Amino acid sequence: MPLITVVITLIVIGVLLWLINTYIPMDGKIKQILNIVVVICVVIWLLYAFGVINHAGDIKVPQVH
């Protein structure tokens, strides 16, 4: 995956999270949980993107001929 794609994706996710936190009224606890979930998902995505975590846990479906 090209580095520019990773950077653009991180910028878009950051802007979207900022917009949600700024313009959608919600309780502080819910906002905190949302932020934590987004950060965890982004970290896991980055680990997959850079090959730190491989797809060894993928389910393999046998081919039917």
PyMOL commands that place a pseudoatom at each C-alpha (Angstrom):
pseudoatom trace, name=CA, resn=MET, resi=1, chain=A, elem=C, hetatm=0, pos=[0.000, 0.000, 0.000]
pseudoatom trace, name=CA, resn=PRO, resi=2, chain=A, elem=C, hetatm=0, pos=[1.515, 3.357, -0.970]
pseudoatom trace, name=CA, resn=LEU, resi=3, chain=A, elem=C, hetatm=0, pos=[2.448, 5.692, 1.863]
pseudoatom trace, name=CA, resn=ILE, resi=4, chain=A, elem=C, hetatm=0, pos=[0.417, 8.540, 0.371]
pseudoatom trace, name=CA, resn=THR, resi=5, chain=A, elem=C, hetatm=0, pos=[-2.728, 6.391, 0.596]
pseudoatom trace, name=CA, resn=VAL, resi=6, chain=A, elem=C, hetatm=0, pos=[-2.075, 5.713, 4.269]
pseudoatom trace, name=CA, resn=VAL, resi=7, chain=A, elem=C, hetatm=0, pos=[-1.500, 9.413, 4.992]
pseudoatom trace, name=CA, resn=ILE, resi=8, chain=A, elem=C, hetatm=0, pos=[-4.631, 10.522, 3.108]
pseudoatom trace, name=CA, resn=THR, resi=9, chain=A, elem=C, hetatm=0, pos=[-6.718, 7.860, 4.857]
pseudoatom trace, name=CA, resn=LEU, resi=10, chain=A, elem=C, hetatm=0, pos=[-5.449, 8.955, 8.277]
pseudoatom trace, name=CA, resn=ILE, resi=11, chain=A, elem=C, hetatm=0, pos=[-6.214, 12.592, 7.463]
pseudoatom trace, name=CA, resn=VAL, resi=12, chain=A, elem=C, hetatm=0, pos=[-9.757, 11.736, 6.312]
pseudoatom trace, name=CA, resn=ILE, resi=13, chain=A, elem=C, hetatm=0, pos=[-10.421, 9.623, 9.418]
pseudoatom trace, name=CA, resn=GLY, resi=14, chain=A, elem=C, hetatm=0, pos=[-9.058, 12.389, 11.649]
pseudoatom trace, name=CA, resn=VAL, resi=15, chain=A, elem=C, hetatm=0, pos=[-11.199, 15.064, 10.013]
pseudoatom trace, name=CA, resn=LEU, resi=16, chain=A, elem=C, hetatm=0, pos=[-14.314, 12.883, 10.192]
pseudoatom trace, name=CA, resn=LEU, resi=17, chain=A, elem=C, hetatm=0, pos=[-13.702, 12.132, 13.868]
pseudoatom trace, name=CA, resn=TRP, resi=18, chain=A, elem=C, hetatm=0, pos=[-13.138, 15.829, 14.562]
pseudoatom trace, name=CA, resn=LEU, resi=19, chain=A, elem=C, hetatm=0, pos=[-16.368, 16.746, 12.744]
pseudoatom trace, name=CA, resn=ILE, resi=20, chain=A, elem=C, hetatm=0, pos=[-18.321, 14.148, 14.710]
pseudoatom trace, name=CA, resn=ASN, resi=21, chain=A, elem=C, hetatm=0, pos=[-16.812, 15.294, 18.013]
pseudoatom trace, name=CA, resn=THR, resi=22, chain=A, elem=C, hetatm=0, pos=[-17.417, 18.964, 17.224]
pseudoatom trace, name=CA, resn=TYR, resi=23, chain=A, elem=C, hetatm=0, pos=[-20.822, 19.082, 15.576]
pseudoatom trace, name=CA, resn=ILE, resi=24, chain=A, elem=C, hetatm=0, pos=[-22.768, 16.087, 16.878]
pseudoatom trace, name=CA, resn=PRO, resi=25, chain=A, elem=C, hetatm=0, pos=[-23.932, 16.616, 20.446]
pseudoatom trace, name=CA, resn=MET, resi=26, chain=A, elem=C, hetatm=0, pos=[-23.430, 13.552, 22.596]
pseudoatom trace, name=CA, resn=ASP, resi=27, chain=A, elem=C, hetatm=0, pos=[-22.493, 12.619, 26.120]
pseudoatom trace, name=CA, resn=GLY, resi=28, chain=A, elem=C, hetatm=0, pos=[-18.813, 12.773, 27.015]
pseudoatom trace, name=CA, resn=LYS, resi=29, chain=A, elem=C, hetatm=0, pos=[-18.670, 9.055, 27.833]
pseudoatom trace, name=CA, resn=ILE, resi=30, chain=A, elem=C, hetatm=0, pos=[-20.090, 8.084, 24.439]
pseudoatom trace, name=CA, resn=LYS, resi=31, chain=A, elem=C, hetatm=0, pos=[-17.668, 10.462, 22.720]
pseudoatom trace, name=CA, resn=GLN, resi=32, chain=A, elem=C, hetatm=0, pos=[-14.755, 8.924, 24.622]
pseudoatom trace, name=CA, resn=ILE, resi=33, chain=A, elem=C, hetatm=0, pos=[-15.842, 5.384, 23.708]
pseudoatom trace, name=CA, resn=LEU, resi=34, chain=A, elem=C, hetatm=0, pos=[-16.215, 6.398, 20.048]
pseudoatom trace, name=CA, resn=ASN, resi=35, chain=A, elem=C, hetatm=0, pos=[-12.723, 7.913, 20.030]
pseudoatom trace, name=CA, resn=ILE, resi=36, chain=A, elem=C, hetatm=0, pos=[-11.191, 4.819, 21.623]
pseudoatom trace, name=CA, resn=VAL, resi=37, chain=A, elem=C, hetatm=0, pos=[-12.917, 2.480, 19.155]
pseudoatom trace, name=CA, resn=VAL, resi=38, chain=A, elem=C, hetatm=0, pos=[-11.785, 4.553, 16.176]
pseudoatom trace, name=CA, resn=VAL, resi=39, chain=A, elem=C, hetatm=0, pos=[-8.183, 4.706, 17.437]
pseudoatom trace, name=CA, resn=ILE, resi=40, chain=A, elem=C, hetatm=0, pos=[-8.088, 0.934, 18.042]
pseudoatom trace, name=CA, resn=CYS, resi=41, chain=A, elem=C, hetatm=0, pos=[-9.505, 0.239, 14.567]
pseudoatom trace, name=CA, resn=VAL, resi=42, chain=A, elem=C, hetatm=0, pos=[-6.997, 2.588, 12.929]
pseudoatom trace, name=CA, resn=VAL, resi=43, chain=A, elem=C, hetatm=0, pos=[-4.067, 1.023, 14.801]
pseudoatom trace, name=CA, resn=ILE, resi=44, chain=A, elem=C, hetatm=0, pos=[-5.164, -2.486, 13.780]
pseudoatom trace, name=CA, resn=TRP, resi=45, chain=A, elem=C, hetatm=0, pos=[-5.608, -1.317, 10.172]
pseudoatom trace, name=CA, resn=LEU, resi=46, chain=A, elem=C, hetatm=0, pos=[-2.117, 0.202, 10.192]
pseudoatom trace, name=CA, resn=LEU, resi=47, chain=A, elem=C, hetatm=0, pos=[-0.626, -2.998, 11.590]
pseudoatom trace, name=CA, resn=TYR, resi=48, chain=A, elem=C, hetatm=0, pos=[-2.249, -4.945, 8.743]
pseudoatom trace, name=CA, resn=ALA, resi=49, chain=A, elem=C, hetatm=0, pos=[-1.204, -2.341, 6.166]
pseudoatom trace, name=CA, resn=PHE, resi=50, chain=A, elem=C, hetatm=0, pos=[2.459, -2.473, 7.161]
pseudoatom trace, name=CA, resn=GLY, resi=51, chain=A, elem=C, hetatm=0, pos=[2.506, -6.258, 7.504]
pseudoatom trace, name=CA, resn=VAL, resi=52, chain=A, elem=C, hetatm=0, pos=[3.090, -6.437, 11.244]
pseudoatom trace, name=CA, resn=ILE, resi=53, chain=A, elem=C, hetatm=0, pos=[-0.043, -8.561, 11.566]
pseudoatom trace, name=CA, resn=ASN, resi=54, chain=A, elem=C, hetatm=0, pos=[-0.608, -11.081, 8.824]
pseudoatom trace, name=CA, resn=HIS, resi=55, chain=A, elem=C, hetatm=0, pos=[-3.842, -12.634, 7.666]
pseudoatom trace, name=CA, resn=ALA, resi=56, chain=A, elem=C, hetatm=0, pos=[-3.052, -16.038, 9.205]
pseudoatom trace, name=CA, resn=GLY, resi=57, chain=A, elem=C, hetatm=0, pos=[-6.453, -16.136, 10.882]
pseudoatom trace, name=CA, resn=ASP, resi=58, chain=A, elem=C, hetatm=0, pos=[-8.390, -15.841, 7.630]
pseudoatom trace, name=CA, resn=ILE, resi=59, chain=A, elem=C, hetatm=0, pos=[-10.922, -18.540, 6.950]
pseudoatom trace, name=CA, resn=LYS, resi=60, chain=A, elem=C, hetatm=0, pos=[-10.032, -20.567, 3.898]
pseudoatom trace, name=CA, resn=VAL, resi=61, chain=A, elem=C, hetatm=0, pos=[-12.968, -21.758, 1.822]
pseudoatom trace, name=CA, resn=PRO, resi=62, chain=A, elem=C, hetatm=0, pos=[-12.232, -24.815, -0.321]
pseudoatom trace, name=CA, resn=GLN, resi=63, chain=A, elem=C, hetatm=0, pos=[-12.741, -24.419, -4.034]
pseudoatom trace, name=CA, resn=VAL, resi=64, chain=A, elem=C, hetatm=0, pos=[-15.451, -26.532, -5.595]
pseudoatom trace, name=CA, resn=HIS, resi=65, chain=A, elem=C, hetatm=0, pos=[-14.674, -27.764, -9.112]
for i in range(1, 65): cmd.bond("trace and resi %d" % i, "trace and resi %d" % (i + 1))
show_as sticks, trace
zoom trace
